[in-house]
Amino acid sequence: MQTTFFVDLSWKLRNVTGEGRARNCEQKTNIVVSFRCLKGLMIVGLDQRRASGGDEIMGYKPIESYGVIGDLHTVALVGIDGSIDWCCLPHFDSPSVFAAILDDQKGGSFRIASLYEAQHKQMYMPDSNVLVTRFLSDQGVGEVVDFMPVQGPCEIRKIHQIVRVVRAVRGSVRFRLDCRPAFDFARRPHHVILEGRGAIFEAQGMKVSLVSRFPLGRQGDGVAAEFVLNPGETTTFILRQVEENGHGSVHDGVLLEARLVGTEALTQTLAFWRQWLRKCSYSGRWREMVHRSALVLKLLTFAPTGAIVAAPTCGLPEEIGGVRNWDYRYTWVRDAAFTNYAFLRLGLTSEAEQFMAWLEQRAVEGARGDPLQTMYRIDGGRELPEEVLDHLDGYRGSRPVRVGNAAADQLQLDIYGELMDAVYLYDKYGTPIAYDSWRHVRKMLDWVASNWERADDGIWEVRGGQQQFVYSKVQCWVALDRAIRLAQKRSLPLDRARLVAERDRIYEAIMTHGWNTERQTFVQHFATDAVDASNLIMPLVFFLSPTDPRMRGTLDRIMAELVSDSLVHRYEIGRGAGDGLTGSEGTFNMCTFWLVEALARAGRAEEARFIFEKMLTYANHLGLYAEETGPCGEALGNFPQAFTHIGLISAAFNLDRRLGVGS
């Protein structure tokens, strides 16, 4: 059934999001309402389609309703309804093959689900990134087990596969498969080739196959099938893309070849994840959540270089219907220290070593005299041109959808502190720094000593003009401080007198211009009295004692002005530095974990524990977090977010230590 009716444009929409989702957070799951403007009228489409044996609505799911699988080159997001609504191939930052999460009509998806009206449940198989989606009904119980096999580094031809093992657990279960790719963010048309072993979807420059034991029928520019599995019966579907190796095009036979049956591939993939997780040394409180966060960080790692993407998605909004929709499929230098700290604390030194090799190349570039970029492509590339995809509606009408990220061209001085802290921590817990590496680092530090007084765009990448951000100054102090400590520890050559003098000048500048005596708080930047949650980092990087009266004042002010029911906003929109954007955003999950650490270090461990435990309830059903949390506990922003899971690991480690044994 499809109904279209007209509503006068004078109807106030300020309390309605792009898909008719009310601000009072009432979840209307039985209809999907879309809004489009045409000649002064608003067309409101009521779209209702039959699926799963009943009148189920096909539309946008909550961001938190997804699980994630991956092969250390890319990931796929699998909804709790069995639909893969996001996947870029062959790499994280490649164009999408499925992007229904950004446009449920044009984006493309791959769904396998029971045709019975059923309850949906999801779980990970223990200690792995193998996802199980369950369909429970009176007629029968079915499961779809989703994973992406991880190839070894010696494989010449890289094959990226989504394996979907479908089972009838109880009773005979009727399933339906619908697969409709939409290449290059639905910009590149394709045609379908049906064969006895499945189907091939071919677009310019790319082929993807679907290997199937059941015959597939053409349905528009996709394929579909219905099939019945008897009790205990299993079947496997494989979606496959093969990277060309420079010796010609990919043959259809390679695409449709199925080397491993589902159970064999599943056994090997489970073994890979469980063997990897055994290296994790964490045994404190909240072990399961820490392990899940570690598995997420590993999933977001690009195996060929060791780089970690901030998130595997783009365009997911920080406000439903808003414009804060960014592409996070790249590696931010500022994540360096936090990522390495997390890996090293968990005993995952090989991951830290690989990431440090990637970071060292960025330090070499910085030693040439030019500022480091804020972010890079996962292969170290510097070009990230930002582009708006006007043809996509955006998640629940949240436009524009952007790919690329113009913030790569911003000046963000804090990244030098985070990079130098990563070098310092790896030297301490991993491998001592080599002399040639130190030479590159030393040149980079000379640049910091000469340029720390410049205004910059800050950690939050504001687009409203550069300021003298306190967080940036603190991290410049960190860069020089860690270099001085490291040189002293390793007896490395350094112009100590100059760096000590500049480090102390930075400290005095922050205390003089970044402190507001009247409000008893550190401020966002030198020309404002507004507070900023990024200043919670001060005791975490040992800039200031956590019990210093100035830090206590800042902590109290942040809790009074930026904290809502224990969740922390980055800053108050409309005060301080203008971010150049309209609308608002949710609370920032990383800042909430920073608050937990700051409270714990300040001797307020029980208060910190309560906030931490509360924060754990905002994870989704699989223990995953997005970048932000909305007013009703919904996930906002790109998903899953590495920064959030890094923060969880660090907060859990330090809070567990401060609570002590038996608390």
Protein Blocks (a to p, Z undefined) as FASTA:
>chain_A
ZZdddddfklccklpcfkopafklpacfkbccddddeehiacdddddddeehiacddddd
dfklpccddehlaccdddfkopafbdcdfbfklccfblklmomklnopaddddfbdcddd
ddddehiabdcdddddfkbccddddddddddfklmbacdddddddddfbocddddddddd
dehhhlaccdddddfklccdddehiacddddfbdcddehjbccddddddehiacdddddd
dddehiaccdfklmmpcfbafklmmmmmmmmmmmmmmmpmbfbehklmmmmmmmmmmmmp
cfknopacfbfcehiafbehiabdcdfkbccfklmmmmmmmmmmnopamlmmmmmmmmmm
mmmmmmnopacdfbdcfkopabdcdcddfkbgbjghiacddedjfklmpccfklmmmmmm
mmmmmmmmmcccdfklmmmmmmmmmmmmmmmmpccebjnopaebpaddfklmmmmmmmmm
mmmmmmmmnopacdfklmmmmmmmmmmmmmmmmpcfklopacfblkbcbdcfklmmmmmn
omacfkbmklmmmmmmmmmmmpgghiacfbdghiajaehigcdddddfklmmmmmmmmmm
nopamlmmmmmmmmmmmpcfkopacfbdcfkopaedjdddfklmmmmmmmmmmmmmmnog
hZZ
